[in-house]
Amino acid sequence: MTNTMWRQDEIIELEITDLSDTGDGVGRFEQRVVFVPDTVPGDILLVKLFNVKPKYAHGQVQELLQASPQRVRPSCIVADKCGGCQWQHIKYDYQLSAKRNQVTQALERIGGFVNPPIDPVLVAAASFGYRNKVTYPIGMSATGHVQAGYYQKGSHKLINLNQCPVQDQQLNPLLAEIKLDIQKQGWSIYDETRHKGLIRHLGLRIGRRTGEMLLTLVVKDWNLPGIETQAQQWLQRYPQLVCVSLNRNSDRTNAIFGSETRCLAGIPYLREKFAGLDFQIGPDTFFQVYTETAEALLEVIQSELNLQGHEVLVDAYCGVGTLTLPLAKQARHVTGLELQSTAVEQAIVNAQQNGINNVTFQVGPVEKILQNLEIIPDVVLLDPPRKGCEANVIKTLRNLKPSRIVYVSCKVATLARDLKLLCEEGLYKLTRVQPADFFPQTAHVEAAAFLVLSDNDQDS
């Protein structure tokens, strides 16, 4: 084999030796890297090259010559096409080891940590049927039929689904049947190219402990003829359904939800049990998609903090209080910080209905609120979006010097970046990292990192 084979559409033989942080298999060909989806270390394949660059390329499987011992048959018939899952073809135990390795590599390469203290991944109770929330793009087939599903990997071609093995299976009938109702109503389907049409997404949500469901249609405009009657029919057809909502997103954007939601029938939230508390969750409320694993990670956080009842906590990026409220039961006071005002409104209601009165909430950008706090917290809990913490958050924390920081992250690259900054000059010590599998069958991994202020700084 020579360099002449390193070109577009060339077919090469490749052994997969690793997994990338996006879930693709990784192989090497003449000192160059090839990324191949739907593969697993140990596979030997014929691969067609595309997107060829001087040092790397992407590949498409042409033939599986030898299957890895870690390969299994996917549970979903469109797993090789649908972009919802990357790893259904990989044994679950191997998924867990790959996710732990993701965390290790990020902390070592990006964070600069040597032998970081990483626990085994917190195992999901079930690797299928776990998602409590799904949001499906709505499209139209070439034959004029309404479709709902996920986009094909690397494209905006819609893969039509009537069921999904990773979502709570009680949602499957709604996924299959709501499309037919949209078809019968004759509502126009949104075309992202022309920015025309009404129906953009179908959102479904279920309380895993209560069984209550929410149905939301994301629309370009409120004017949906007959929707009130149809909403009432859906409530009658599905006894577990407690609300039908419209969410308006009139922007030319890839964002799913707009800022306005209207409940057309029922009550505007479902009820859920979490950590022994009662929560209200709206259609666009952020709430972890795997209820049981989120609860298990909370238990790890509670155990590690071992609060004695005298501590003052700050919960940055607190959402509706899923971590704030359970921790408040063990602390003197918790202050929750959150950008989204509707989330704070729900957090306040959640605190009231659980009789928790040692919490306060502040609305606004965390980076601004944190630097103006009038309290000196003993513990700060961080749970930022994928982009991680703003630089000013890190700067403020280094000035505040809380004795402990817990950083919950859904993207280990930004976690590693921020931990490195927090631990600069030995200010904090990384004592433990607990990965958790919130998204089985995908390459995503959650992690909680625990930092302790160094002894010298505690004395200063």
C-alpha positions in Angstrom: 0.0 0.0 0.0 1.3 3.4 -1.0 0.4 7.1 -0.6 -1.4 6.9 -3.9 -4.2 5.1 -1.9 -4.8 8.2 0.3 -7.5 9.8 -1.8 -11.2 10.4 -2.1 -13.3 7.2 -2.6 -10.3 4.9 -2.3 -11.1 1.6 -0.6 -8.6 0.5 2.1 -8.4 -2.3 4.6 -8.4 -0.9 8.2 -8.3 -2.2 11.7 -10.2 -0.2 14.3 -8.1 0.4 17.4 -9.9 3.1 19.4 -13.0 5.2 19.7 -13.2 9.0 19.3 -15.1 11.2 21.7 -17.8 11.6 19.2 -18.3 7.8 19.0 -16.6 7.0 15.7 -14.2 4.1 15.5 -10.5 5.1 14.9 -8.0 3.3 12.7 -4.6 4.2 11.4 -3.4 3.9 7.8 0.2 4.8 7.0 0.5 7.1 10.0 -2.8 8.8 9.2 -6.0 8.7 11.2 -9.3 7.4 9.8 -12.6 8.0 11.6 -15.3 5.4 10.8 -18.8 5.4 12.3 -20.6 2.2 13.4 -17.4 0.4 14.2 -15.7 -0.9 17.4 -12.1 -1.6 18.3 -11.2 -5.1 17.0 -13.1 -4.7 13.7 -11.2 -5.3 10.5 -13.0 -3.8 7.5 -12.9 -2.5 4.0 -13.5 1.2 4.2 -14.1 3.9 1.5 -12.3 7.1 2.3 -14.0 10.5 2.0 -13.3 14.0 3.3 -9.6 13.2 2.8 -7.1 15.6 4.4 -3.3 15.4 4.6 -3.3 13.8 8.1 -6.8 12.3 8.5 -9.9 11.2 6.7 -13.4 9.8 7.3 -14.4 6.4 6.2 -17.6 4.5 5.3 -17.8 0.8 5.9 -17.9 -1.3 2.7 -17.4 -4.7 4.2 -16.8 -6.2 7.7 -14.0 -8.7 7.2 -13.6 -9.7 10.9 -16.0 -8.6 13.7 -14.7 -7.4 17.0 -15.5 -9.6 20.1 -17.1 -6.4 21.4 -19.6 -6.1 18.6 -23.3 -7.0 19.0 -26.4 -6.8 16.8 -28.2 -3.5 17.4 -31.7 -3.6 18.9 -33.0 -1.0 16.5 -33.4 -1.8 12.8 -32.3 1.7 11.7 -29.4 2.0 14.2 -26.8 2.2 11.4 -28.7 5.1 9.8 -30.3 7.0 12.7 -28.2 9.7 14.4 -29.9 9.2 17.8 -27.5 6.4 18.9 -23.9 5.9 18.0 -23.1 2.7 20.0 -25.9 0.2 19.8 -23.5 -2.1 18.0 -21.1 -2.2 21.0 -21.4 -4.4 24.1 -22.6 -2.4 27.1 -19.6 -3.3 29.3 -17.3 -2.0 26.6 -19.3 1.2 26.3 -18.7 1.8 30.0 -14.9 1.3 29.7 -14.8 3.5 26.6 -16.6 6.3 28.5 -14.3 6.1 31.5 -11.4 6.3 29.0 -13.0 9.4 27.5 -12.9 11.1 30.9 -9.3 9.9 31.6 -8.0 11.1 28.2 -9.7 14.5 28.6 -8.4 15.1 32.1 -4.8 14.0 31.2 -4.5 15.7 27.8 -6.6 18.9 28.3 -6.5 19.2 32.0 -2.9 18.2 32.5 -3.7 15.9 35.4 -1.5 12.9 36.1 -3.3 9.7 37.1 -6.6 11.5 37.8 -8.7 9.8 40.5 -11.5 8.5 38.2 -14.0 6.0 39.6 -15.7 3.3 37.4 -18.6 4.6 35.5 -21.9 4.7 37.4 -23.9 2.0 35.6 -27.3 2.7 34.2 -30.1 0.6 35.7 -31.2 -0.3 32.1 -29.4 0.4 28.9 -32.6 0.7 26.8 -36.0 2.3 27.5 -34.6 5.0 29.7 -35.2 8.4 28.1 -37.9 10.4 29.8 -37.9 13.1 27.1 -37.6 12.9 23.3 -37.9 15.7 20.7 -38.4 14.6 17.1 -38.1 16.7 13.9 -41.2 16.5 11.8 -40.9 16.1 8.0 -42.7 15.0 4.9 -41.8 11.9 2.8 -41.5 12.0 -1.0 -44.9 10.4 -1.1 -46.5 13.1 1.0 -46.6 11.2 4.4 -45.9 12.9 7.7 -42.7 11.6 9.3 -41.1 11.9 12.7 -37.7 10.6 13.8 -34.1 11.5 14.0 -31.8 12.9 11.3 -29.5 10.4 9.6 -25.9 10.7 10.8 -24.1 13.7 9.4 -27.1 14.9 7.4 -30.6 16.5 7.6 -32.3 13.5 6.0 -35.0 12.3 8.4 -35.2 8.7 9.4 -38.8 7.9 10.1 -39.5 6.1 13.4 -42.6 4.5 14.8 -40.8 3.4 18.0 -37.5 4.0 19.6 -35.8 1.4 21.9 -34.0 4.0 24.1 -37.1 6.1 24.9 -39.5 5.1 27.6 -41.6 2.5 25.8 -44.9 4.0 27.0 -44.1 6.9 24.5 -44.0 4.6 21.5 -47.8 4.7 20.7 -47.8 8.5 20.7 -44.8 8.6 18.4 -46.6 6.3 15.9 -50.1 7.8 16.1 -49.6 11.6 16.5 -48.0 11.6 13.0 -51.3 10.2 11.6 -53.3 12.9 13.3 -51.1 15.6 11.9 -51.6 14.1 8.5 -55.4 14.0 8.9 -55.5 17.6 10.1 -53.6 18.7 7.0 -51.3 21.0 8.9 -48.3 22.1 6.9 -44.9 20.7 7.7 -42.0 23.1 8.3 -39.4 23.3 5.5 -36.1 24.5 6.9 -34.8 25.4 3.5 -37.7 27.7 2.5 -38.6 28.7 6.1 -42.2 27.8 5.3 -44.8 25.6 7.0 -46.0 25.2 10.5 -45.1 22.0 12.3 -41.4 21.7 13.3 -41.0 19.2 16.1 -42.9 16.8 18.3 -41.9 16.7 21.9 -42.9 13.9 24.3 -42.1 13.7 28.0 -42.9 11.3 30.8 -42.6 11.2 34.5 -40.8 7.9 35.1 -42.2 7.6 38.6 -45.7 8.9 38.0 -46.3 8.0 34.3 -47.7 11.4 33.6 -47.0 12.6 30.0 -46.6 15.9 28.1 -47.1 16.4 24.4 -45.7 19.5 22.7 -45.8 20.6 19.1 -43.2 23.1 18.1 -44.7 25.4 15.5 -43.5 28.3 13.4 -46.8 30.2 14.1 -49.7 29.9 16.6 -52.3 29.7 13.8 -53.0 25.9 13.7 -56.6 25.3 12.7 -58.4 22.8 14.8 -55.6 22.3 17.4 -57.9 22.9 20.4 -60.3 20.2 19.4 -57.4 17.8 18.5 -55.7 18.6 21.9 -58.8 17.5 23.8 -59.0 14.3 21.7 -55.4 13.5 22.6 -56.1 13.9 26.3 -59.1 11.5 26.0 -57.2 9.0 23.9 -54.1 8.8 26.2 -55.1 8.7 29.9 -51.6 9.4 31.1 -51.3 12.6 29.0 -51.8 15.6 31.3 -51.0 18.5 28.9 -50.9 19.3 25.2 -48.9 22.4 24.4 -47.7 24.5 21.5 -44.3 26.1 21.5 -43.6 28.8 19.0 -40.3 29.0 17.3 -40.5 31.4 14.4 -36.7 31.8 14.0 -34.7 30.4 11.2 -32.6 28.4 13.5 -31.5 24.8 14.5 -32.7 25.5 18.0 -35.7 23.3 18.8 -37.7 25.3 21.3 -38.7 29.0 21.1 -39.3 31.2 24.2 -43.1 31.0 24.2 -45.1 27.9 25.3 -48.9 27.7 25.6 -50.8 24.9 27.3 -53.9 24.2 25.2 -55.4 21.4 27.2 -54.7 20.0 30.7 -52.2 21.4 33.2 -48.9 22.9 32.0 -46.6 20.5 33.8 -46.2 16.8 34.8 -45.5 15.7 38.3 -42.4 13.6 39.0 -40.8 12.0 42.1 -37.0 12.6 42.4 -34.9 12.0 45.4 -38.0 11.5 47.5 -39.3 15.0 46.5 -42.2 16.1 44.3 -41.2 18.1 41.2 -43.2 19.9 38.5 -41.6 19.7 35.1 -42.8 21.7 32.1 -42.5 20.9 28.3 -39.2 22.8 27.9 -37.8 22.5 31.4 -34.3 21.1 31.7 -34.4 17.8 33.5 -31.9 15.0 33.1 -33.2 12.5 30.5 -32.3 9.5 32.7 -34.1 9.9 35.9 -32.7 6.9 37.8 -29.0 7.5 36.9 -29.4 11.2 37.8 -30.7 10.2 41.2 -27.8 7.8 41.6 -25.3 10.5 40.8 -27.0 12.8 43.3 -26.5 10.1 46.0 -22.8 10.0 45.2 -22.7 13.8 45.6 -24.5 13.7 48.9 -22.3 11.0 50.2 -19.1 12.7 49.2 -20.2 16.1 50.6 -21.5 14.5 53.8 -23.2 17.7 54.8 -23.7 18.3 58.5 -26.4 20.9 58.4 -24.3 24.0 59.0 -23.0 24.6 55.5 -24.0 27.4 53.1 -24.2 26.2 49.5 -24.5 27.9 46.1 -26.0 25.9 43.2 -24.9 27.5 40.0 -27.0 26.7 36.9 -29.6 25.2 39.2 -32.5 24.7 36.8 -35.7 23.7 38.5 -33.9 22.7 41.7 -33.2 19.0 41.1 -29.9 19.2 43.0 -30.7 22.4 45.0 -33.6 21.0 46.9 -32.3 17.6 48.0 -29.0 19.2 49.2 -31.0 21.9 51.0 -32.5 19.2 53.2 -28.9 18.5 54.5 -27.5 22.1 54.6 -28.2 25.4 56.4 -29.0 27.3 53.3 -28.7 26.9 49.5 -28.8 29.7 46.9 -29.7 28.7 43.4 -28.5 30.7 40.4 -30.2 30.3 37.0 -30.4 32.2 33.8 -33.9 31.0 32.7 -36.6 32.8 34.7 -39.3 30.1 34.0 -37.0 27.5 35.5 -36.6 29.6 38.6 -40.4 30.0 38.8 -40.7 26.2 38.8 -37.9 25.8 41.3 -39.7 28.1 43.7 -42.9 26.1 43.4 -41.0 22.9 43.8 -39.4 24.2 47.0 -42.8 25.3 48.4 -44.6 22.1 47.7 -41.9 20.1 49.4 -41.9 22.4 52.4 -38.3 23.5 51.9 -37.8 27.1 53.0 -34.0 27.3 53.4 -33.4 28.1 49.7 -33.4 31.3 47.7 -33.1 31.7 43.9 -31.6 34.4 41.8 -32.3 34.9 38.1 -29.6 36.0 35.6 -26.3 35.1 34.1 -24.3 33.0 36.6 -21.1 34.9 35.8 -22.7 38.2 36.9 -24.7 37.0 40.0 -21.8 35.0 41.4 -19.4 37.9 41.6 -22.0 40.0 43.5 -23.0 37.4 46.1 -23.3 38.7 49.6 -22.6 35.3 51.1 -19.4 33.3 51.4 -20.4 29.8 50.4 -18.8 26.7 52.0 -19.6 24.6 48.9 -20.3 25.6 45.3 -22.1 23.2 42.9 -21.5 23.8 39.2 -23.7 22.2 36.5 -23.1 24.3 33.4 -24.2 23.7 29.8 -21.9 21.9 27.4 -19.8 25.0 26.8 -18.7 24.9 30.4 -18.2 27.8 32.8 -17.6 31.4 31.6 -14.1 32.6 32.4 -15.5 35.1 34.9 -17.1 32.2 36.9 -13.7 30.6 37.3 -12.1 33.9 38.3 -14.8 34.6 40.9 -14.5 31.1 42.4 -10.8 31.5 42.7 -11.4 34.7 44.6 -14.3 33.3 46.8 -12.3 30.2 47.7 -15.2 28.0 48.8 -13.8 25.0 50.7 -15.3 22.5 48.2 -16.5 22.6 44.6 -18.6 20.0 42.9 -18.6 20.3 39.1 -21.2 18.2 37.2 -20.5 18.2 33.5 -22.0 16.8 30.3 -18.9 17.5 28.2 -15.6 16.2 29.6 -13.5 18.5 27.4 -14.8 21.6 29.0 -14.8 20.0 32.4 -11.1 19.3 32.0 -10.4 22.8 30.8 -12.2 24.4 33.8 -10.7 22.0 36.3 -7.3 22.9 35.1 -8.0 26.6 35.7 -9.5 26.0 39.1 -6.5 23.9 40.2 -3.8 26.3 38.9 -1.1 27.1 41.4 -2.3 24.3 43.6 -5.4 26.3 44.8 -7.6 23.3 44.6 -7.0 19.6 44.6 -9.0 17.2 42.5 -10.0 14.4 44.9 -12.5 12.3 42.9 -14.2 12.1 39.5 -17.4 10.0 39.2 -18.5 9.4 35.6 -22.1 8.4 35.1 -23.9 6.8 32.1 -26.8 9.1 31.5 -27.0 8.2 27.8 -26.5 4.4 27.2 -26.0 3.5 23.5 -24.4 6.9 22.8 -20.9 8.3 23.2 -22.0 10.9 25.7 -20.8 10.6 29.3 -21.6 12.7 32.4 -19.2 13.2 35.2 -19.1 14.8 38.7 -15.7 16.2 39.8 -14.9 17.0 43.4 -12.4 19.7 44.4 -11.1 20.6 47.8 -9.4 23.8 48.7 -5.7 23.2 49.5 -4.7 23.4 53.2 -2.6 26.5 52.8 -5.4 28.5 51.3 -7.9 27.3 54.0 -5.5 28.9 56.6 -5.2 32.2 54.7 
